[in-house]
Amino acid sequence: MEMIVHLHPEIFDIVLQGTKDVEIRVNDEKRRALKVGDTLIFVKRPGEQEKLKTTVKNLVYFSSFEEVLDAYDMERIYLEGTSHEEYLQLMKQFYSEEEVDKNGIVAIEFEQVMES
C-alpha cells in the first residue's frame, strides 16, 4: 500500500535530510490500514512538486502525544529545539482530544528508499 503524506516545507526538509524518521499521526481508519513494508510518499507543500519515497519500518502505538514525547527525541519527530509544550499545542491544532481518545496515536517509523 502507498500513502501520501503532505508536509510543510520545514518538516519535509528534515525528512529529506534524514533527521526526522518518525511521523506521528492520530491512528484513524486510514493509518490503521498501514503495515510494515508499506510505502509513504512525503509531498512538500504548497507546490507539491517535491516528493520523497520512504518505507514503513515499524508502527508503535500510544494513547497520547505525551507518551510519544517520552518515547522519542524531538528531532526524530519534529523540529529540533521545539519544546514539549510547543509540540503539544501544535498537535491540539491538528487533532481534537476526542480524536485522540477515540483512535490513539501511531508513530510511523520509516526509512528513505534509495532509488537507483
C-alpha positions as CSV (number, residue, x, y, z in Angstrom):
1,M,0.0,0.0,0.0
2,E,1.1,3.6,-0.7
3,M,0.1,6.5,1.4
4,I,0.6,10.2,0.6
5,V,1.7,12.4,3.5
6,H,1.6,16.2,3.0
7,L,4.2,18.2,4.9
8,H,5.1,21.8,5.5
9,P,8.4,22.8,3.9
10,E,10.5,22.9,7.0
11,I,9.3,19.4,8.1
12,F,9.8,18.0,4.6
13,D,13.3,19.3,4.6
14,I,14.3,17.5,7.8
15,V,12.8,14.3,6.4
16,L,14.9,14.8,3.3
17,Q,18.0,15.4,5.4
18,G,17.3,12.1,7.3
19,T,16.9,13.8,10.7
20,K,13.2,13.1,11.1
21,D,12.5,9.4,10.7
22,V,9.2,9.1,12.7
23,E,5.8,10.5,11.5
24,I,3.3,11.0,14.3
25,R,-0.4,10.8,13.4
26,V,-3.8,10.0,15.0
27,N,-4.4,6.3,14.4
28,D,-7.6,6.9,12.4
29,E,-9.0,4.4,9.9
30,K,-6.6,5.5,7.1
31,R,-3.5,4.9,9.4
32,R,-4.8,1.6,10.8
33,A,-4.5,0.2,7.2
34,L,-0.7,0.8,7.3
35,K,1.6,-2.2,7.6
36,V,5.4,-2.6,8.0
37,G,6.8,-2.6,4.5
38,D,4.2,-0.2,3.0
39,T,5.3,3.0,1.2
40,L,4.9,6.6,2.5
41,I,5.3,9.3,-0.1
42,F,6.1,12.6,1.6
43,V,5.0,15.6,-0.5
44,K,6.2,19.1,0.1
45,R,3.6,21.8,0.4
46,P,2.5,24.1,-1.0
47,G,3.6,23.4,-4.6
48,E,3.7,19.6,-4.1
49,Q,6.4,19.2,-6.7
50,E,9.0,17.7,-4.4
51,K,8.3,14.1,-3.2
52,L,10.3,11.6,-1.2
53,K,9.6,7.9,-1.1
54,T,10.0,6.0,2.2
55,T,9.3,2.6,3.6
56,V,7.5,1.9,6.9
57,K,9.9,0.1,9.2
58,N,7.8,-0.1,12.4
59,L,4.5,1.1,13.8
60,V,4.3,2.0,17.5
61,Y,1.0,2.8,19.2
62,F,0.3,5.3,22.0
63,S,-2.7,6.6,23.8
64,S,-1.4,10.2,23.9
65,F,1.0,12.7,22.4
66,E,2.7,12.9,25.9
67,E,3.6,9.2,25.6
68,V,5.1,9.8,22.2
69,L,7.3,12.5,23.7
70,D,8.5,10.1,26.4
71,A,9.5,7.6,23.7
72,Y,11.3,9.7,21.1
73,D,13.8,12.5,20.9
74,M,12.2,15.6,19.4
75,E,14.4,15.8,16.4
76,R,13.2,12.4,15.3
77,I,9.5,13.6,15.2
78,Y,9.6,17.3,14.7
79,L,11.9,20.4,14.5
80,E,14.8,20.2,16.9
81,G,14.6,22.9,19.6
82,T,10.8,22.7,19.8
83,S,9.7,22.3,23.4
84,H,7.3,19.6,24.5
85,E,4.7,22.2,25.4
86,E,5.0,23.8,21.9
87,Y,4.7,20.4,20.3
88,L,1.6,19.5,22.3
89,Q,-0.1,22.8,21.5
90,L,0.6,22.3,17.8
91,M,-0.9,18.8,17.9
92,K,-4.0,20.3,19.5
93,Q,-4.4,22.5,16.4
94,F,-4.5,19.4,14.2
95,Y,-6.3,16.9,16.3
96,S,-9.1,17.2,18.9
97,E,-9.0,15.4,22.3
98,E,-11.9,13.3,21.1
99,E,-10.0,12.1,18.0
100,V,-7.0,11.2,20.2
101,D,-9.2,9.4,22.8
102,K,-11.1,7.5,20.1
103,N,-8.2,6.5,17.9
104,G,-5.0,6.8,19.8
105,I,-1.7,7.8,18.2
106,V,0.6,5.9,15.9
107,A,4.3,6.6,15.5
108,I,5.3,5.5,11.9
109,E,9.0,4.8,11.8
110,F,10.3,5.0,8.3
111,E,13.5,4.9,6.2
112,Q,14.2,6.6,2.9
113,V,14.1,4.4,-0.3
114,M,17.3,4.7,-2.2
115,E,16.4,4.7,-5.8
116,S,18.9,3.6,-8.4
